[in-house]
Amino acid sequence: MAEFDLIARIQSRVADRVTRRDDVIVGIGDDAAVLQVPAGMQLVVATDTLNAGVHFPPESAPADIGWKALAVNLSDLAAMGAEPAWCTLSLSLPDNDEAWLDAFLDGFLGLASQHRIALVGGDTTRGPLSISVTVHGFVAPGSALRRDAARVGDDVWVSGTLGDAAAALEQWRAGETGDARLRTRLDRPVPRVALGRALVGMAHACIDLSDGLLADLGHVCRGSGTGSDLDLDSLPASDALMAFANGDARRSLQVAGGDDYELCFTAPSNRLEDVQRLADSVGVQLSWVGRITAKQGVRAFDADALEWQPPRKGYEHFG
């Protein structure tokens, strides 16, 4: 396929798979999209880039790459409590492999359909495999969840389980076949969009866990001028992770492994029952893992109240 044939193929797939939105005035096919932000709403925008060998194993199935490219961006909208609306997709491809593109779009547009997010434009170019996605969503004025709003005394909560994707990466690097349950968490993270929207008005601060709990909660604490004490024994672990690692090895994956794409949020301690009801209403496991403190810095304590130090705090691209 030539470049414009590739764009036309993407455009035809979008027309087939994604729910049309009345707020898309001009979509794919012009120099830029024309979009209508609903009256009385604020626009939330996030961008993530995924590179082969950095964010996913090079041999990953193209449908999984497509899914993850959108999922990690939707996770950012979830952390802000936003309703997804539109996205753009920029593809750098080493060659114009038609079968690869179709499979990639299966994953990307399959997830887009679940969240009624319309693909409205982007770019294609030849180069190393790299995918950049920008997502747009809406929040009511002043209601966006932020990193800088945690308060001393807040409880710290996380969704789902932690460490599965990092364990899958360890298995891949070791050349092992690995546990399919762990690999699914790496290849197809589930953005907690419904949870994020439900947390508006209940949570004080929120962030999605991409680089690891210690690193990402550290962003919340620095932005809020607070600290946090974590209870290591309260960290949620899946059965698959329990079978793969224990002790310090499991703790390191849970607090510093990254790629969880779960939500970490803080809420007043008197909202415990509300949080538990919320977990039931959105069908997502929520686990209490610690408290926000006045003493700055994120600390993790074991059952004997001894502070524990992991080998590293989290993933850093240029670390």
N, C-alpha and C positions, 0 to 999 in steps of 0.2 A: 504494500500500500504506500502511495505517496502521502505526504503530510496532510493534504486536504481531504484525501480519501479516509485517512485515519480519523480526522475530526468529524467527518460526515458519519462514520460508523459509530462513534461515540454518541453523536446527536441522535441517530436513529434508535440506539439502545435506550437512551434517556426517554425518548418518546414512548417506547414500549413498556418500560419498567417503573418509572417514577410517577407518583401522583402529581397531576398538574396543580399549580397554585395560582390563584387569581392575582397574587401580589408580584408575580413575575411578569413584567410588562414586555421586556425583551430579554430572551435567554441566549442560548448558544447560537452562534451564526453571525453576530455583528462584532464591531470592535470592542464593545463592552456591554455588560448587562444593564438593564434598567429595572429597578426594583422599587416597590412601594412599601415603605415602613408604615405599619399601622399607626393611626393617630393615637397619641398619648402613650406610646411605647418607646423605650430606649433600645438601641442596637448594640448587641454584644458580638465581638469579632475575635476569632482565634485562628492561629496558623501553626501547623506542625509539618516538618519535613521528615520523611523516612528514607534512609539510604541502605542499599543492600550491604550486608555484612556488618552493619552497625545496629540497625533496628530490627532486622529480621535475617535469618540465615538465607544465603543466596539461593538455595535450592527450594525455598518455601513454595508451596502451591500458589499460583497467581491469584486464585480466588481468595486465599487467606491474606495475601498482601493487600488486595483491594479492600477487604473487610477491615483490616487493621488500620489502613491509611485513614479511613473515615472514622473508625471507632475512637482512635486516640484524640481526634479533634472534637468529636461529640462529647468525650469525657471532659474536655475543658469547658464546654458549654454547660454540662451537668454541674460542674463545680461552681459555676456562677449562678445556678438556678434558672438558666435560660431555656426558652422553648426554641428548638432548632427550626430554621426556615430555609436557608439557601447555603450552597457551597460552591467553590471553584476547585478545579483539579488541574495541576500542572504535572505533566509526565515527561521525564527524561528516560528514553528507551535506547538500548544499544542497537536494536534493529526493529523493523516493522513486522513483528510476528503477530499475525492476525489471530491465531488460536490463543496465544498468551493474552492478548488484549481482551478477547471475548471472555475468557475465564476471569481475568482481573475485574472486569465490569460486572460479572456475576456476583462476586463478593461485595464490591463497592455499592452497586445499585440495590442489591438485596438488603443491605443494612440501611441504605438511604430510604427505601420504601417503608421500612419499619417505623421510621421517625418522620416521615413526610417532609424530608429535606430535599430540595430541588437542586440538581446540578445545573448551574446557570452559565458556566464559562470556564476558561482556563487557558492552558498552553500545552503544546507538544514540541519536543525537541529531541535530537539525537545526542546521546551521551551515556555515561554510566547510569545504571538503573537507580532512579531517585523519584520519589513521589512527594509533591507538596500540595497540601489541601488547606484551604481557608474556609471556615464555617462562620455563618452569621445566625444570630438568634435574637429573640426579643425578651425583655423584662419590663415590668412596670417601673416607672421612674423611682429611683432610690431603693429598689428592692433587690438589686444584684447581691449575691453572696460574695464576700471578699476575703482576702487573706489577712487583712489588717484589723479585724474586728473582734478577735478573741479577747475574753475578759478573765481576769484572775478569778479562780473558783469554778470556771467552766469545766464540764466533763469533756473528755476527748473520745470520740467514737470513730470507728472505721466500718465500712461496708464489706460484705463478702469475706473472703479469706485472703491471707497475705503469703507471698513467697512462692506460689506455684509457678509463675512464669520464669522467675529467676532459677528455680530448680530445673525447669525444662532447658534453659540455656546451659546450665552446668552439664546436663546430660548430653546435649548436642556437642558442646566443646570437647567432651570426653569421648566422643564417637560412639556413644551408646544409643541403642534403639529408643530407650526412654519410655516413660509412662504416657500413654495417649491422653490421659486426663490432664496431666501437667502441660503437655504440648498444646492442647486446645486453649489453655489459659494464655499461652504465649502468642499463639497464632490468631485467636479470635477473642480478644477482650470484650467484655460486655459493658458499654457505656451506661452509667447509672443516671440516665436522663430523668426518668420519672422520680427517682429519689431526690435528685437535686432540686427539681421544681417543688417537691413537697416540703423541702427543708426551708424554703423561703418563709420568713416570719418565725421560724423556730430556732434555726441555727444562728450563731453569731458569726462564725468564720468557717470557711470551707476551702478545700484544695483537692485536686485529684492526685493520686499517688503514681507518679511516673518514674521518679528517681529513687524511691524508697521512703519508708515512713519517717525515719530520722531526718533525712534531708528535707523532705517536703513539709513536715510539721515544723522544722526549723525555719522555713520561709514564713509560715504563719506567725511563729513566735517573734521573729525579727520585725515583721511588719506591725505586729501588735504591741511591741515593747514588753513582751512577757517571756515566760519559760514554760516548760512542761515536764512533768514526771510521768513516765510510762511504766506500766506493770507488765513485765515480760510474760508472766503466766496467763495474762488475759488476751494475748495476741491470738486471733482466730487462725486455725490451721485446718486444711482439708485432710481427708483421709489419705489422699495420694501423697501429700507432703509429709505426713506423719510416717508413712511407710518408707519414704526416701531418705529422710534425715531426722536427727534428734539432737538434743542438747544445743550447744553453741552453734553448731552448723545450721540447724533449723532457725534459730533466732536470727542469725546473720542474714539468711535469705528473707526472713519476714520483715526485718527493719531496714535493710540496706540493699536488698536485691534489685528492687525496681521492677518496672513493667507490670505492676498490678492493675493500674487504671481503676482502682476502687476510689471511693470518696473518704476523706478524713475531714471531720467537722467538729466544731465545739458548740456546746449548748449549755444553758444554765443547769445546774445540778438539780433544780426543782422540776425539770422537765423530763425526768427519767421515764415516767409512765407514758408521756406523750411520745417519746422516741420509740418506746417499745410498741405502742399502737401503730406508729408510722411504719415500723418494720413489717408488721403484719399487713398493713394496707397496700404497700408497694411490693410485697413478696420478696424482700431482700434482707438477708441476715445483717444485723447491726450489733457490733460488739463494743462495750466500754473498754477502753485501754489505758486511761490515765486522766490526769487533771492539768489544767493550766495554772501556773504558779507565778508569783511575783519575781522569783529568782530566775534570771534569764539563762537561756540554754535549754536544750532537750536532753534529759537524763533518763536512762532505763535501769530499772531495779528488779532484782530477782526476788524469790520468795523469802529470802533472809534479809531483805531490805538493803542488800549490797548493790552498789552501782556497777553496772556491767558495761564494758567497752567493746564494741564490735571491731573487727579488723578494719572496716571503713564505714563512713557515714552514709554513703549512697553513690549512685552513678554520676560521674562527671565526664562530659565529652572531652574536655581539655585538661583533665586531672592527671 
